[in-house]
Amino acid sequence: MKTHTKIYSLFMVAFFSILFTNCQKESAGINTTVNQDIKLSNTTVSAITQIRATITATIASNGGNAITERGVCYDTVPNPTVSSTKKTNDTTTVDSFSVRITQLKPNKTYYARAYASNSKGTGYGEEVTFTTHEIKIGDLFEGGIVFHIDATGRHGIVAAREGEDYAAVWGCMGVSAPGTATGIGTGIANTSAIMKACSTAGIAARWTNQLNKDSFGDWYLPSKDELTEMFAHRDVVILNGAMRWSSSEIDANTAWALSFDQSGNPVPVPQDKTAVLGVRAVRSFNF
């Protein structure tokens, strides 16, 4: 009997603990009851990019109670609420405010509404619709210049912007980096294989791997086909005629580099790994 009583007591403690915790979580959030007395107006959208937009609105009336939170809620379907994705504004006064929405997806339509909350509930402004920009070759995006986009339009590669002026050897002479390939999408794995095979500081692959540029740290040495694609878009990437390393090995002593022929076409050239050639880092994006 004592055992049963003890189990029952433990059960009730656990039950009320969960109930109390859930109540705490609910009370910690804003009041989602629609409050028609809160008035918002003049909602506009500006500074639209591939992944960002700025929403501006005005709180015309606080509904008779102090505003405790204000911001923008948004979704890919109409009539977003604070239960959808939202971003708050730092201040809670009754006036105009702006919220910069980030981490959106390119070439996608969004619906947004400004909101404001007080102890009585939440009021919404008029809905606005906007479409983020499509990613195109030559765009500045996620730290570099877009030079490749796959058939889905959701994956691509950017080249680090010019100005690094780095040159280096490819790797260790006579030491193979097994598994390197030439195709688009293989540069990341190639870079890792080269660094694993050759521990020398400052080699082309290691320099790209250690590069931290425009707040991104996942740069790598492009494969032969990735570098060819970059050279094909040299006007937007801004490349001169200097020969540059790819991350694609030929054998233990040579690797592929690229240069331009007299007609300006990219030409792959086998080079000894100890040759000091130009290096241009790239990184991939996915969304």
Legacy VTK file of the C-alpha trace (Angstrom):
# vtk DataFile Version 3.0
C-alpha trace
ASCII
DATASET POLYDATA
POINTS 287 float
0.000 0.000 0.000
2.826 2.404 0.871
4.471 1.632 -2.473
1.265 2.488 -4.361
0.884 5.724 -2.406
4.465 6.700 -3.165
4.033 6.025 -6.906
0.782 8.036 -6.922
2.493 10.949 -5.157
5.377 10.943 -7.600
2.907 10.890 -10.508
0.977 13.881 -9.162
4.205 15.856 -8.579
5.315 15.161 -12.144
1.860 16.066 -13.516
1.645 19.407 -11.764
5.285 20.173 -12.607
4.551 19.710 -16.327
1.324 21.719 -16.042
3.076 24.571 -14.230
5.932 24.578 -16.738
3.533 24.739 -19.692
1.599 27.577 -18.061
4.855 29.428 -17.508
5.823 29.002 -21.155
2.411 30.241 -22.343
2.364 33.233 -20.007
5.913 34.170 -21.017
4.757 34.801 -24.607
2.680 37.669 -25.975
-1.121 37.720 -25.835
-2.188 36.321 -29.217
-5.836 37.377 -28.838
-6.688 39.716 -31.726
-7.077 43.259 -30.405
-8.945 45.411 -32.917
-8.298 48.550 -30.846
-4.587 48.509 -31.722
-4.219 50.332 -35.028
-1.268 50.008 -37.422
-0.922 51.762 -40.765
1.464 52.808 -43.553
3.041 49.384 -43.965
5.640 49.451 -46.755
8.382 47.144 -48.041
11.801 48.340 -49.193
15.421 47.223 -49.664
14.392 43.859 -51.110
17.310 41.559 -52.021
17.620 37.832 -52.625
17.439 37.077 -48.896
16.407 40.284 -47.105
13.673 42.929 -46.961
12.800 45.857 -44.691
9.231 46.406 -43.444
8.195 49.823 -42.120
4.916 50.573 -40.325
3.288 53.025 -37.933
1.408 52.298 -34.705
-1.438 54.836 -34.832
-3.098 53.684 -31.589
-2.004 51.467 -28.707
-5.589 50.465 -27.924
-5.538 52.138 -24.535
-2.734 50.044 -23.058
1.049 50.262 -23.285
2.594 48.403 -26.217
4.792 45.588 -24.951
6.028 44.221 -28.286
5.958 45.226 -31.916
7.432 43.802 -35.078
6.642 41.987 -38.313
5.247 38.513 -38.915
5.676 36.892 -42.308
5.047 33.641 -44.170
4.799 32.181 -47.662
1.004 31.971 -47.299
-1.425 34.890 -46.761
-2.537 36.322 -43.404
0.550 35.612 -41.274
0.172 35.958 -37.500
2.582 36.038 -34.587
2.317 32.243 -34.636
4.116 32.376 -38.008
7.724 33.510 -38.311
8.147 36.907 -36.674
10.839 39.426 -35.913
10.476 41.999 -33.182
11.514 45.627 -33.088
13.707 46.838 -30.237
11.465 49.672 -29.051
7.797 49.694 -27.994
6.703 53.299 -28.499
3.713 54.418 -30.563
5.313 55.682 -33.768
6.888 54.459 -36.998
9.313 51.541 -36.864
11.305 49.384 -39.284
12.235 45.722 -39.131
14.868 44.122 -41.349
13.912 40.544 -42.203
16.825 38.269 -43.086
17.422 34.641 -44.079
14.659 34.658 -46.685
14.799 32.429 -49.758
15.561 33.898 -53.186
12.859 34.245 -55.853
10.040 33.549 -53.396
6.830 35.438 -52.598
6.231 36.425 -48.968
3.254 37.881 -47.121
3.950 40.189 -44.197
2.005 42.146 -41.583
3.230 44.564 -38.947
1.914 43.790 -35.468
1.834 45.334 -32.017
0.852 43.722 -28.721
-0.284 44.882 -25.315
-1.810 43.145 -22.296
-5.176 42.906 -24.095
-3.946 41.232 -27.256
-2.300 41.752 -30.632
-3.267 44.037 -33.488
-2.193 43.733 -37.116
-1.570 46.144 -39.959
-2.522 45.651 -43.568
-0.887 42.754 -45.391
1.881 43.497 -47.876
3.285 41.112 -50.461
6.796 41.071 -51.889
8.984 38.715 -53.916
12.679 38.316 -53.182
15.093 38.728 -56.057
16.303 35.836 -58.162
19.991 34.946 -57.927
21.811 35.639 -61.184
25.332 35.200 -62.515
27.353 38.248 -61.490
25.322 39.000 -58.356
27.085 39.756 -55.092
25.780 37.039 -52.799
26.924 35.436 -49.547
30.416 36.851 -49.582
31.331 36.639 -53.254
30.385 36.943 -56.926
28.037 34.303 -58.338
29.572 32.463 -61.290
27.670 29.166 -61.227
24.024 28.242 -60.559
22.745 24.688 -61.006
19.572 23.676 -62.863
17.407 23.960 -59.736
18.440 27.575 -59.161
18.931 26.737 -55.484
22.598 25.784 -55.436
25.610 27.601 -56.777
29.155 28.828 -56.280
30.580 32.276 -55.643
34.138 33.474 -56.153
35.830 35.586 -53.515
35.987 39.169 -54.683
39.273 40.252 -56.233
41.964 41.866 -54.160
43.588 39.031 -52.215
46.492 38.718 -54.714
47.631 35.400 -53.265
49.968 32.953 -55.023
51.273 29.628 -53.753
52.442 26.137 -54.601
49.772 23.468 -55.052
51.135 20.991 -52.512
53.904 18.540 -51.740
55.904 17.329 -54.738
55.819 13.542 -55.104
52.926 13.193 -52.656
49.557 12.204 -54.067
46.218 13.450 -52.712
44.031 10.419 -53.427
40.440 10.943 -54.473
40.532 14.404 -56.016
38.128 14.864 -58.927
37.502 17.440 -61.646
33.724 17.913 -61.640
31.615 20.778 -60.382
30.799 20.127 -56.738
34.050 18.293 -55.961
36.249 21.225 -54.924
35.350 21.010 -51.231
36.362 17.349 -50.953
39.459 17.992 -53.092
40.620 20.746 -50.746
40.280 18.460 -47.718
42.179 15.659 -49.491
45.054 17.982 -50.418
45.436 19.307 -46.866
45.358 15.774 -45.483
48.088 14.648 -47.892
50.338 17.697 -47.501
50.858 19.452 -44.169
52.944 22.310 -45.590
51.725 25.720 -44.457
50.568 28.207 -47.075
49.787 25.785 -49.910
46.907 26.877 -52.144
44.275 24.577 -50.627
45.220 25.419 -47.036
45.140 29.156 -47.718
41.598 28.979 -49.103
40.492 26.762 -46.214
41.812 29.247 -43.652
40.430 32.306 -45.436
37.801 34.297 -43.541
36.337 36.842 -45.904
33.095 38.836 -45.725
32.063 36.916 -42.585
32.347 33.519 -44.298
34.923 30.904 -43.383
34.007 27.958 -45.635
36.077 28.834 -48.710
37.893 26.197 -50.757
40.087 25.711 -53.827
37.892 25.159 -56.918
38.062 21.948 -58.921
39.166 22.015 -62.559
35.588 22.287 -63.873
34.619 24.846 -61.232
37.645 26.936 -62.173
36.748 26.572 -65.869
33.263 27.887 -65.097
34.779 30.802 -63.198
37.075 31.626 -66.120
34.077 31.494 -68.487
32.509 34.298 -66.435
35.752 36.224 -66.028
34.087 39.552 -66.888
31.817 39.478 -63.821
34.287 37.675 -61.540
37.049 40.031 -62.720
39.934 37.773 -63.686
43.102 38.759 -65.496
45.104 36.371 -67.642
47.252 34.962 -64.835
47.357 31.191 -64.463
45.529 29.838 -61.393
45.457 26.585 -59.494
42.547 24.180 -59.408
42.216 21.537 -56.685
42.247 18.663 -59.207
45.358 16.467 -59.130
46.780 14.719 -62.182
49.398 12.589 -60.413
51.847 12.781 -57.504
53.834 15.531 -59.205
51.321 17.542 -61.262
47.907 19.176 -60.946
45.563 21.119 -63.210
45.880 24.887 -63.550
43.960 27.164 -65.916
44.896 30.064 -68.115
43.467 31.839 -71.174
44.397 31.170 -74.795
44.833 33.956 -77.354
41.083 34.008 -77.991
40.358 34.409 -74.303
39.072 30.869 -73.779
39.953 28.994 -70.568
42.598 26.340 -71.140
43.567 23.645 -68.599
47.322 23.252 -68.242
49.224 20.520 -66.323
51.661 22.127 -63.873
54.268 20.877 -61.421
52.907 21.112 -57.880
55.827 23.312 -56.848
54.911 26.044 -59.344
53.842 29.274 -57.638
50.512 30.235 -59.256
47.547 32.453 -58.476
44.811 31.289 -56.099
41.144 32.342 -56.118
38.960 30.957 -53.335
35.329 29.934 -53.860
32.444 28.816 -51.653
29.136 27.059 -52.298
25.642 28.223 -51.369
22.469 26.206 -50.863
18.968 27.240 -49.853
LINES 1 288
287 0 1 2 3 4 5 6 7 8 9 10 11 12 13 14 15 16 17 18 19 20 21 22 23 24 25 26 27 28 29 30 31 32 33 34 35 36 37 38 39 40 41 42 43 44 45 46 47 48 49 50 51 52 53 54 55 56 57 58 59 60 61 62 63 64 65 66 67 68 69 70 71 72 73 74 75 76 77 78 79 80 81 82 83 84 85 86 87 88 89 90 91 92 93 94 95 96 97 98 99 100 101 102 103 104 105 106 107 108 109 110 111 112 113 114 115 116 117 118 119 120 121 122 123 124 125 126 127 128 129 130 131 132 133 134 135 136 137 138 139 140 141 142 143 144 145 146 147 148 149 150 151 152 153 154 155 156 157 158 159 160 161 162 163 164 165 166 167 168 169 170 171 172 173 174 175 176 177 178 179 180 181 182 183 184 185 186 187 188 189 190 191 192 193 194 195 196 197 198 199 200 201 202 203 204 205 206 207 208 209 210 211 212 213 214 215 216 217 218 219 220 221 222 223 224 225 226 227 228 229 230 231 232 233 234 235 236 237 238 239 240 241 242 243 244 245 246 247 248 249 250 251 252 253 254 255 256 257 258 259 260 261 262 263 264 265 266 267 268 269 270 271 272 273 274 275 276 277 278 279 280 281 282 283 284 285 286
